């Protein structure tokens, strides 16, 4: 359906990607997310939404993660997922609301494969990790 006489659609292009759709690999001109507000860098024991690299190939996904340690311009994180993988070792159930999900879905911390994330790829701070969870994973900050 046309919105005007110039063959332009009344629909606006969506800026949202379907969940789980891989992002193209970042390069010199690759996509970048808007970083957290200036002066606010992630710290150990905090949960953030960030552009976390995939474990098995190029690309990344905007997802919650637990910051284990920050070294210079990058942070070591454990990813958080809404899917429980009982076949993976080191999966820890998080308390409800841990990732700031408006839908209240269960969340699980996967500690078996850690990722390095550039500090500029952290988008939004959710809060501090539950103290009981942090006690279970703090040793991973190698």
Chimera marker file (.cmm) of the C-alpha trace (Angstrom):
<marker_set name="trace">
<marker id="1" x="0.000" y="0.000" z="0.000" r="1" g="1" b="0" radius="0.5"/>
<marker id="2" x="1.318" y="3.436" z="-0.889" r="1" g="1" b="0" radius="0.5"/>
<marker id="3" x="1.239" y="6.279" z="1.582" r="1" g="1" b="0" radius="0.5"/>
<marker id="4" x="1.794" y="9.084" z="-0.896" r="1" g="1" b="0" radius="0.5"/>
<marker id="5" x="2.018" y="9.644" z="-4.638" r="1" g="1" b="0" radius="0.5"/>
<marker id="6" x="5.775" y="9.022" z="-4.697" r="1" g="1" b="0" radius="0.5"/>
<marker id="7" x="5.615" y="5.233" z="-4.354" r="1" g="1" b="0" radius="0.5"/>
<marker id="8" x="6.768" y="5.322" z="-0.749" r="1" g="1" b="0" radius="0.5"/>
<marker id="9" x="5.348" y="2.866" z="1.724" r="1" g="1" b="0" radius="0.5"/>
<marker id="10" x="3.610" y="4.044" z="4.857" r="1" g="1" b="0" radius="0.5"/>
<marker id="11" x="5.580" y="1.438" z="6.795" r="1" g="1" b="0" radius="0.5"/>
<marker id="12" x="8.768" y="2.553" z="8.444" r="1" g="1" b="0" radius="0.5"/>
<marker id="13" x="11.786" y="0.277" z="8.233" r="1" g="1" b="0" radius="0.5"/>
<marker id="14" x="12.315" y="-1.652" z="11.421" r="1" g="1" b="0" radius="0.5"/>
<marker id="15" x="15.577" y="-1.163" z="13.287" r="1" g="1" b="0" radius="0.5"/>
<marker id="16" x="15.048" y="-4.349" z="15.299" r="1" g="1" b="0" radius="0.5"/>
<marker id="17" x="16.497" y="-7.699" z="14.353" r="1" g="1" b="0" radius="0.5"/>
<marker id="18" x="14.686" y="-10.952" z="15.018" r="1" g="1" b="0" radius="0.5"/>
<marker id="19" x="16.013" y="-12.625" z="18.149" r="1" g="1" b="0" radius="0.5"/>
<marker id="20" x="18.959" y="-14.900" z="17.520" r="1" g="1" b="0" radius="0.5"/>
<marker id="21" x="19.739" y="-13.558" z="14.049" r="1" g="1" b="0" radius="0.5"/>
<marker id="22" x="23.517" y="-13.393" z="13.711" r="1" g="1" b="0" radius="0.5"/>
<marker id="23" x="25.134" y="-10.028" z="13.313" r="1" g="1" b="0" radius="0.5"/>
<marker id="24" x="27.767" y="-9.714" z="10.627" r="1" g="1" b="0" radius="0.5"/>
<marker id="25" x="31.350" y="-9.840" z="11.868" r="1" g="1" b="0" radius="0.5"/>
<marker id="26" x="32.725" y="-6.496" z="12.955" r="1" g="1" b="0" radius="0.5"/>
<marker id="27" x="35.608" y="-5.082" z="11.056" r="1" g="1" b="0" radius="0.5"/>
<marker id="28" x="36.999" y="-1.602" z="10.536" r="1" g="1" b="0" radius="0.5"/>
<marker id="29" x="33.637" y="-0.436" z="9.163" r="1" g="1" b="0" radius="0.5"/>
<marker id="30" x="31.414" y="-3.047" z="10.855" r="1" g="1" b="0" radius="0.5"/>
<marker id="31" x="28.366" y="-2.296" z="12.972" r="1" g="1" b="0" radius="0.5"/>
<marker id="32" x="28.836" y="-0.904" z="16.467" r="1" g="1" b="0" radius="0.5"/>
<marker id="33" x="26.222" y="-0.553" z="19.159" r="1" g="1" b="0" radius="0.5"/>
<marker id="34" x="25.861" y="2.615" z="21.129" r="1" g="1" b="0" radius="0.5"/>
<marker id="35" x="28.125" y="2.145" z="24.161" r="1" g="1" b="0" radius="0.5"/>
<marker id="36" x="27.034" y="2.786" z="27.711" r="1" g="1" b="0" radius="0.5"/>
<marker id="37" x="26.940" y="6.425" z="28.714" r="1" g="1" b="0" radius="0.5"/>
<marker id="38" x="30.391" y="8.007" z="28.826" r="1" g="1" b="0" radius="0.5"/>
<marker id="39" x="32.341" y="7.421" z="32.005" r="1" g="1" b="0" radius="0.5"/>
<marker id="40" x="30.382" y="4.299" z="32.967" r="1" g="1" b="0" radius="0.5"/>
<marker id="41" x="32.444" y="1.195" z="32.328" r="1" g="1" b="0" radius="0.5"/>
<marker id="42" x="31.497" y="-2.314" z="33.407" r="1" g="1" b="0" radius="0.5"/>
<marker id="43" x="32.875" y="-3.679" z="36.667" r="1" g="1" b="0" radius="0.5"/>
<marker id="44" x="33.317" y="-7.184" z="38.044" r="1" g="1" b="0" radius="0.5"/>
<marker id="45" x="30.131" y="-8.742" z="39.488" r="1" g="1" b="0" radius="0.5"/>
<marker id="46" x="27.835" y="-6.567" z="37.341" r="1" g="1" b="0" radius="0.5"/>
<marker id="47" x="25.273" y="-7.809" z="34.830" r="1" g="1" b="0" radius="0.5"/>
<marker id="48" x="25.172" y="-5.900" z="31.538" r="1" g="1" b="0" radius="0.5"/>
<marker id="49" x="23.598" y="-6.154" z="28.100" r="1" g="1" b="0" radius="0.5"/>
<marker id="50" x="26.447" y="-6.249" z="25.583" r="1" g="1" b="0" radius="0.5"/>
<marker id="51" x="27.356" y="-7.377" z="22.079" r="1" g="1" b="0" radius="0.5"/>
<marker id="52" x="28.761" y="-10.822" z="23.000" r="1" g="1" b="0" radius="0.5"/>
<marker id="53" x="30.702" y="-12.819" z="20.351" r="1" g="1" b="0" radius="0.5"/>
<marker id="54" x="29.440" y="-16.252" z="19.319" r="1" g="1" b="0" radius="0.5"/>
<marker id="55" x="31.466" y="-19.222" z="20.554" r="1" g="1" b="0" radius="0.5"/>
<marker id="56" x="31.529" y="-21.164" z="17.313" r="1" g="1" b="0" radius="0.5"/>
<marker id="57" x="32.016" y="-18.672" z="14.521" r="1" g="1" b="0" radius="0.5"/>
<marker id="58" x="31.974" y="-15.055" z="13.429" r="1" g="1" b="0" radius="0.5"/>
<marker id="59" x="29.349" y="-12.601" z="14.567" r="1" g="1" b="0" radius="0.5"/>
<marker id="60" x="27.801" y="-11.679" z="17.884" r="1" g="1" b="0" radius="0.5"/>
<marker id="61" x="24.502" y="-11.174" z="19.672" r="1" g="1" b="0" radius="0.5"/>
<marker id="62" x="23.160" y="-8.496" z="21.980" r="1" g="1" b="0" radius="0.5"/>
<marker id="63" x="22.619" y="-10.430" z="25.220" r="1" g="1" b="0" radius="0.5"/>
<marker id="64" x="22.983" y="-10.180" z="28.975" r="1" g="1" b="0" radius="0.5"/>
<marker id="65" x="26.282" y="-11.239" z="30.517" r="1" g="1" b="0" radius="0.5"/>
<marker id="66" x="28.038" y="-11.293" z="33.871" r="1" g="1" b="0" radius="0.5"/>
<marker id="67" x="31.297" y="-9.338" z="34.016" r="1" g="1" b="0" radius="0.5"/>
<marker id="68" x="34.007" y="-11.426" z="35.675" r="1" g="1" b="0" radius="0.5"/>
<marker id="69" x="36.977" y="-9.075" z="35.311" r="1" g="1" b="0" radius="0.5"/>
<marker id="70" x="37.855" y="-5.922" z="33.355" r="1" g="1" b="0" radius="0.5"/>
<marker id="71" x="41.377" y="-5.583" z="31.968" r="1" g="1" b="0" radius="0.5"/>
<marker id="72" x="42.122" y="-2.447" z="30.001" r="1" g="1" b="0" radius="0.5"/>
<marker id="73" x="39.757" y="-2.086" z="27.052" r="1" g="1" b="0" radius="0.5"/>
<marker id="74" x="38.052" y="-5.478" z="27.367" r="1" g="1" b="0" radius="0.5"/>
<marker id="75" x="36.175" y="-7.568" z="29.894" r="1" g="1" b="0" radius="0.5"/>
<marker id="76" x="35.956" y="-11.303" z="30.493" r="1" g="1" b="0" radius="0.5"/>
<marker id="77" x="32.277" y="-12.292" z="30.696" r="1" g="1" b="0" radius="0.5"/>
<marker id="78" x="30.036" y="-15.314" z="31.125" r="1" g="1" b="0" radius="0.5"/>
<marker id="79" x="27.004" y="-15.204" z="28.859" r="1" g="1" b="0" radius="0.5"/>
<marker id="80" x="23.456" y="-15.414" z="30.159" r="1" g="1" b="0" radius="0.5"/>
<marker id="81" x="20.754" y="-17.241" z="28.221" r="1" g="1" b="0" radius="0.5"/>
<marker id="82" x="17.051" y="-17.934" z="28.635" r="1" g="1" b="0" radius="0.5"/>
<marker id="83" x="17.477" y="-21.549" z="27.507" r="1" g="1" b="0" radius="0.5"/>
<marker id="84" x="18.561" y="-24.201" z="29.976" r="1" g="1" b="0" radius="0.5"/>
<marker id="85" x="21.182" y="-26.578" z="28.565" r="1" g="1" b="0" radius="0.5"/>
<marker id="86" x="21.461" y="-29.491" z="30.984" r="1" g="1" b="0" radius="0.5"/>
<marker id="87" x="24.118" y="-31.125" z="28.790" r="1" g="1" b="0" radius="0.5"/>
<marker id="88" x="26.527" y="-28.257" z="29.472" r="1" g="1" b="0" radius="0.5"/>
<marker id="89" x="28.606" y="-28.239" z="32.639" r="1" g="1" b="0" radius="0.5"/>
<marker id="90" x="28.638" y="-25.125" z="34.777" r="1" g="1" b="0" radius="0.5"/>
<marker id="91" x="25.116" y="-23.841" z="34.076" r="1" g="1" b="0" radius="0.5"/>
<marker id="92" x="23.781" y="-21.799" z="37.006" r="1" g="1" b="0" radius="0.5"/>
<marker id="93" x="20.140" y="-20.739" z="37.350" r="1" g="1" b="0" radius="0.5"/>
<marker id="94" x="19.816" y="-17.030" z="38.142" r="1" g="1" b="0" radius="0.5"/>
<marker id="95" x="17.231" y="-15.477" z="40.456" r="1" g="1" b="0" radius="0.5"/>
<marker id="96" x="14.093" y="-14.104" z="38.744" r="1" g="1" b="0" radius="0.5"/>
<marker id="97" x="14.597" y="-10.602" z="37.369" r="1" g="1" b="0" radius="0.5"/>
<marker id="98" x="18.398" y="-10.908" z="37.316" r="1" g="1" b="0" radius="0.5"/>
<marker id="99" x="18.734" y="-9.624" z="33.741" r="1" g="1" b="0" radius="0.5"/>
<marker id="100" x="16.052" y="-6.947" z="33.749" r="1" g="1" b="0" radius="0.5"/>
<marker id="101" x="13.791" y="-8.931" z="31.417" r="1" g="1" b="0" radius="0.5"/>
<marker id="102" x="10.322" y="-7.377" z="31.371" r="1" g="1" b="0" radius="0.5"/>
<marker id="103" x="8.813" y="-10.775" z="30.554" r="1" g="1" b="0" radius="0.5"/>
<marker id="104" x="10.318" y="-12.396" z="33.660" r="1" g="1" b="0" radius="0.5"/>
<marker id="105" x="11.746" y="-15.381" z="31.788" r="1" g="1" b="0" radius="0.5"/>
<marker id="106" x="14.132" y="-17.713" z="33.622" r="1" g="1" b="0" radius="0.5"/>
<marker id="107" x="17.813" y="-16.965" z="32.996" r="1" g="1" b="0" radius="0.5"/>
<marker id="108" x="20.874" y="-19.192" z="33.150" r="1" g="1" b="0" radius="0.5"/>
<marker id="109" x="24.547" y="-18.306" z="33.457" r="1" g="1" b="0" radius="0.5"/>
<marker id="110" x="26.833" y="-20.444" z="31.275" r="1" g="1" b="0" radius="0.5"/>
<marker id="111" x="30.275" y="-20.628" z="32.850" r="1" g="1" b="0" radius="0.5"/>
<marker id="112" x="31.889" y="-23.260" z="30.614" r="1" g="1" b="0" radius="0.5"/>
<marker id="113" x="32.827" y="-20.904" z="27.754" r="1" g="1" b="0" radius="0.5"/>
<marker id="114" x="33.870" y="-17.383" z="28.663" r="1" g="1" b="0" radius="0.5"/>
<marker id="115" x="34.160" y="-14.489" z="26.203" r="1" g="1" b="0" radius="0.5"/>
<marker id="116" x="36.252" y="-11.343" z="25.858" r="1" g="1" b="0" radius="0.5"/>
<marker id="117" x="34.092" y="-8.301" z="25.078" r="1" g="1" b="0" radius="0.5"/>
<marker id="118" x="35.460" y="-4.827" z="24.222" r="1" g="1" b="0" radius="0.5"/>
<marker id="119" x="34.377" y="-2.266" z="26.835" r="1" g="1" b="0" radius="0.5"/>
<marker id="120" x="32.785" y="-0.177" z="24.058" r="1" g="1" b="0" radius="0.5"/>
<marker id="121" x="30.378" y="-3.044" z="23.286" r="1" g="1" b="0" radius="0.5"/>
<marker id="122" x="28.646" y="-2.837" z="26.680" r="1" g="1" b="0" radius="0.5"/>
<marker id="123" x="25.272" y="-1.158" z="26.229" r="1" g="1" b="0" radius="0.5"/>
<marker id="124" x="23.198" y="-1.175" z="29.405" r="1" g="1" b="0" radius="0.5"/>
<marker id="125" x="23.928" y="-2.012" z="33.035" r="1" g="1" b="0" radius="0.5"/>
<marker id="126" x="21.266" y="-4.156" z="34.692" r="1" g="1" b="0" radius="0.5"/>
<marker id="127" x="22.704" y="-4.354" z="38.202" r="1" g="1" b="0" radius="0.5"/>
<marker id="128" x="24.893" y="-6.381" z="40.524" r="1" g="1" b="0" radius="0.5"/>
<marker id="129" x="24.972" y="-10.165" z="40.496" r="1" g="1" b="0" radius="0.5"/>
<marker id="130" x="23.274" y="-11.999" z="43.326" r="1" g="1" b="0" radius="0.5"/>
<marker id="131" x="25.950" y="-12.481" z="46.052" r="1" g="1" b="0" radius="0.5"/>
<marker id="132" x="25.377" y="-16.261" z="46.150" r="1" g="1" b="0" radius="0.5"/>
<marker id="133" x="25.891" y="-16.492" z="42.371" r="1" g="1" b="0" radius="0.5"/>
<marker id="134" x="28.988" y="-14.277" z="42.489" r="1" g="1" b="0" radius="0.5"/>
<marker id="135" x="30.515" y="-16.510" z="45.185" r="1" g="1" b="0" radius="0.5"/>
<marker id="136" x="30.102" y="-19.479" z="42.813" r="1" g="1" b="0" radius="0.5"/>
<marker id="137" x="31.830" y="-17.823" z="39.845" r="1" g="1" b="0" radius="0.5"/>
<marker id="138" x="34.300" y="-15.255" z="41.159" r="1" g="1" b="0" radius="0.5"/>
<marker id="139" x="37.145" y="-17.775" z="40.812" r="1" g="1" b="0" radius="0.5"/>
<marker id="140" x="36.668" y="-17.689" z="37.005" r="1" g="1" b="0" radius="0.5"/>
<marker id="141" x="38.186" y="-14.198" z="36.864" r="1" g="1" b="0" radius="0.5"/>
<marker id="142" x="41.567" y="-15.601" z="35.895" r="1" g="1" b="0" radius="0.5"/>
<link id1="1" id2="2" r="1" g="1" b="0" radius="0.2"/>
<link id1="2" id2="3" r="1" g="1" b="0" radius="0.2"/>
<link id1="3" id2="4" r="1" g="1" b="0" radius="0.2"/>
<link id1="4" id2="5" r="1" g="1" b="0" radius="0.2"/>
<link id1="5" id2="6" r="1" g="1" b="0" radius="0.2"/>
<link id1="6" id2="7" r="1" g="1" b="0" radius="0.2"/>
<link id1="7" id2="8" r="1" g="1" b="0" radius="0.2"/>
<link id1="8" id2="9" r="1" g="1" b="0" radius="0.2"/>
<link id1="9" id2="10" r="1" g="1" b="0" radius="0.2"/>
<link id1="10" id2="11" r="1" g="1" b="0" radius="0.2"/>
<link id1="11" id2="12" r="1" g="1" b="0" radius="0.2"/>
<link id1="12" id2="13" r="1" g="1" b="0" radius="0.2"/>
<link id1="13" id2="14" r="1" g="1" b="0" radius="0.2"/>
<link id1="14" id2="15" r="1" g="1" b="0" radius="0.2"/>
<link id1="15" id2="16" r="1" g="1" b="0" radius="0.2"/>
<link id1="16" id2="17" r="1" g="1" b="0" radius="0.2"/>
<link id1="17" id2="18" r="1" g="1" b="0" radius="0.2"/>
<link id1="18" id2="19" r="1" g="1" b="0" radius="0.2"/>
<link id1="19" id2="20" r="1" g="1" b="0" radius="0.2"/>
<link id1="20" id2="21" r="1" g="1" b="0" radius="0.2"/>
<link id1="21" id2="22" r="1" g="1" b="0" radius="0.2"/>
<link id1="22" id2="23" r="1" g="1" b="0" radius="0.2"/>
<link id1="23" id2="24" r="1" g="1" b="0" radius="0.2"/>
<link id1="24" id2="25" r="1" g="1" b="0" radius="0.2"/>
<link id1="25" id2="26" r="1" g="1" b="0" radius="0.2"/>
<link id1="26" id2="27" r="1" g="1" b="0" radius="0.2"/>
<link id1="27" id2="28" r="1" g="1" b="0" radius="0.2"/>
<link id1="28" id2="29" r="1" g="1" b="0" radius="0.2"/>
<link id1="29" id2="30" r="1" g="1" b="0" radius="0.2"/>
<link id1="30" id2="31" r="1" g="1" b="0" radius="0.2"/>
<link id1="31" id2="32" r="1" g="1" b="0" radius="0.2"/>
<link id1="32" id2="33" r="1" g="1" b="0" radius="0.2"/>
<link id1="33" id2="34" r="1" g="1" b="0" radius="0.2"/>
<link id1="34" id2="35" r="1" g="1" b="0" radius="0.2"/>
<link id1="35" id2="36" r="1" g="1" b="0" radius="0.2"/>
<link id1="36" id2="37" r="1" g="1" b="0" radius="0.2"/>
<link id1="37" id2="38" r="1" g="1" b="0" radius="0.2"/>
<link id1="38" id2="39" r="1" g="1" b="0" radius="0.2"/>
<link id1="39" id2="40" r="1" g="1" b="0" radius="0.2"/>
<link id1="40" id2="41" r="1" g="1" b="0" radius="0.2"/>
<link id1="41" id2="42" r="1" g="1" b="0" radius="0.2"/>
<link id1="42" id2="43" r="1" g="1" b="0" radius="0.2"/>
<link id1="43" id2="44" r="1" g="1" b="0" radius="0.2"/>
<link id1="44" id2="45" r="1" g="1" b="0" radius="0.2"/>
<link id1="45" id2="46" r="1" g="1" b="0" radius="0.2"/>
<link id1="46" id2="47" r="1" g="1" b="0" radius="0.2"/>
<link id1="47" id2="48" r="1" g="1" b="0" radius="0.2"/>
<link id1="48" id2="49" r="1" g="1" b="0" radius="0.2"/>
<link id1="49" id2="50" r="1" g="1" b="0" radius="0.2"/>
<link id1="50" id2="51" r="1" g="1" b="0" radius="0.2"/>
<link id1="51" id2="52" r="1" g="1" b="0" radius="0.2"/>
<link id1="52" id2="53" r="1" g="1" b="0" radius="0.2"/>
<link id1="53" id2="54" r="1" g="1" b="0" radius="0.2"/>
<link id1="54" id2="55" r="1" g="1" b="0" radius="0.2"/>
<link id1="55" id2="56" r="1" g="1" b="0" radius="0.2"/>
<link id1="56" id2="57" r="1" g="1" b="0" radius="0.2"/>
<link id1="57" id2="58" r="1" g="1" b="0" radius="0.2"/>
<link id1="58" id2="59" r="1" g="1" b="0" radius="0.2"/>
<link id1="59" id2="60" r="1" g="1" b="0" radius="0.2"/>
<link id1="60" id2="61" r="1" g="1" b="0" radius="0.2"/>
<link id1="61" id2="62" r="1" g="1" b="0" radius="0.2"/>
<link id1="62" id2="63" r="1" g="1" b="0" radius="0.2"/>
<link id1="63" id2="64" r="1" g="1" b="0" radius="0.2"/>
<link id1="64" id2="65" r="1" g="1" b="0" radius="0.2"/>
<link id1="65" id2="66" r="1" g="1" b="0" radius="0.2"/>
<link id1="66" id2="67" r="1" g="1" b="0" radius="0.2"/>
<link id1="67" id2="68" r="1" g="1" b="0" radius="0.2"/>
<link id1="68" id2="69" r="1" g="1" b="0" radius="0.2"/>
<link id1="69" id2="70" r="1" g="1" b="0" radius="0.2"/>
<link id1="70" id2="71" r="1" g="1" b="0" radius="0.2"/>
<link id1="71" id2="72" r="1" g="1" b="0" radius="0.2"/>
<link id1="72" id2="73" r="1" g="1" b="0" radius="0.2"/>
<link id1="73" id2="74" r="1" g="1" b="0" radius="0.2"/>
<link id1="74" id2="75" r="1" g="1" b="0" radius="0.2"/>
<link id1="75" id2="76" r="1" g="1" b="0" radius="0.2"/>
<link id1="76" id2="77" r="1" g="1" b="0" radius="0.2"/>
<link id1="77" id2="78" r="1" g="1" b="0" radius="0.2"/>
<link id1="78" id2="79" r="1" g="1" b="0" radius="0.2"/>
<link id1="79" id2="80" r="1" g="1" b="0" radius="0.2"/>
<link id1="80" id2="81" r="1" g="1" b="0" radius="0.2"/>
<link id1="81" id2="82" r="1" g="1" b="0" radius="0.2"/>
<link id1="82" id2="83" r="1" g="1" b="0" radius="0.2"/>
<link id1="83" id2="84" r="1" g="1" b="0" radius="0.2"/>
<link id1="84" id2="85" r="1" g="1" b="0" radius="0.2"/>
<link id1="85" id2="86" r="1" g="1" b="0" radius="0.2"/>
<link id1="86" id2="87" r="1" g="1" b="0" radius="0.2"/>
<link id1="87" id2="88" r="1" g="1" b="0" radius="0.2"/>
<link id1="88" id2="89" r="1" g="1" b="0" radius="0.2"/>
<link id1="89" id2="90" r="1" g="1" b="0" radius="0.2"/>
<link id1="90" id2="91" r="1" g="1" b="0" radius="0.2"/>
<link id1="91" id2="92" r="1" g="1" b="0" radius="0.2"/>
<link id1="92" id2="93" r="1" g="1" b="0" radius="0.2"/>
<link id1="93" id2="94" r="1" g="1" b="0" radius="0.2"/>
<link id1="94" id2="95" r="1" g="1" b="0" radius="0.2"/>
<link id1="95" id2="96" r="1" g="1" b="0" radius="0.2"/>
<link id1="96" id2="97" r="1" g="1" b="0" radius="0.2"/>
<link id1="97" id2="98" r="1" g="1" b="0" radius="0.2"/>
<link id1="98" id2="99" r="1" g="1" b="0" radius="0.2"/>
<link id1="99" id2="100" r="1" g="1" b="0" radius="0.2"/>
<link id1="100" id2="101" r="1" g="1" b="0" radius="0.2"/>
<link id1="101" id2="102" r="1" g="1" b="0" radius="0.2"/>
<link id1="102" id2="103" r="1" g="1" b="0" radius="0.2"/>
<link id1="103" id2="104" r="1" g="1" b="0" radius="0.2"/>
<link id1="104" id2="105" r="1" g="1" b="0" radius="0.2"/>
<link id1="105" id2="106" r="1" g="1" b="0" radius="0.2"/>
<link id1="106" id2="107" r="1" g="1" b="0" radius="0.2"/>
<link id1="107" id2="108" r="1" g="1" b="0" radius="0.2"/>
<link id1="108" id2="109" r="1" g="1" b="0" radius="0.2"/>
<link id1="109" id2="110" r="1" g="1" b="0" radius="0.2"/>
<link id1="110" id2="111" r="1" g="1" b="0" radius="0.2"/>
<link id1="111" id2="112" r="1" g="1" b="0" radius="0.2"/>
<link id1="112" id2="113" r="1" g="1" b="0" radius="0.2"/>
<link id1="113" id2="114" r="1" g="1" b="0" radius="0.2"/>
<link id1="114" id2="115" r="1" g="1" b="0" radius="0.2"/>
<link id1="115" id2="116" r="1" g="1" b="0" radius="0.2"/>
<link id1="116" id2="117" r="1" g="1" b="0" radius="0.2"/>
<link id1="117" id2="118" r="1" g="1" b="0" radius="0.2"/>
<link id1="118" id2="119" r="1" g="1" b="0" radius="0.2"/>
<link id1="119" id2="120" r="1" g="1" b="0" radius="0.2"/>
<link id1="120" id2="121" r="1" g="1" b="0" radius="0.2"/>
<link id1="121" id2="122" r="1" g="1" b="0" radius="0.2"/>
<link id1="122" id2="123" r="1" g="1" b="0" radius="0.2"/>
<link id1="123" id2="124" r="1" g="1" b="0" radius="0.2"/>
<link id1="124" id2="125" r="1" g="1" b="0" radius="0.2"/>
<link id1="125" id2="126" r="1" g="1" b="0" radius="0.2"/>
<link id1="126" id2="127" r="1" g="1" b="0" radius="0.2"/>
<link id1="127" id2="128" r="1" g="1" b="0" radius="0.2"/>
<link id1="128" id2="129" r="1" g="1" b="0" radius="0.2"/>
<link id1="129" id2="130" r="1" g="1" b="0" radius="0.2"/>
<link id1="130" id2="131" r="1" g="1" b="0" radius="0.2"/>
<link id1="131" id2="132" r="1" g="1" b="0" radius="0.2"/>
<link id1="132" id2="133" r="1" g="1" b="0" radius="0.2"/>
<link id1="133" id2="134" r="1" g="1" b="0" radius="0.2"/>
<link id1="134" id2="135" r="1" g="1" b="0" radius="0.2"/>
<link id1="135" id2="136" r="1" g="1" b="0" radius="0.2"/>
<link id1="136" id2="137" r="1" g="1" b="0" radius="0.2"/>
<link id1="137" id2="138" r="1" g="1" b="0" radius="0.2"/>
<link id1="138" id2="139" r="1" g="1" b="0" radius="0.2"/>
<link id1="139" id2="140" r="1" g="1" b="0" radius="0.2"/>
<link id1="140" id2="141" r="1" g="1" b="0" radius="0.2"/>
<link id1="141" id2="142" r="1" g="1" b="0" radius="0.2"/>
</marker_set>
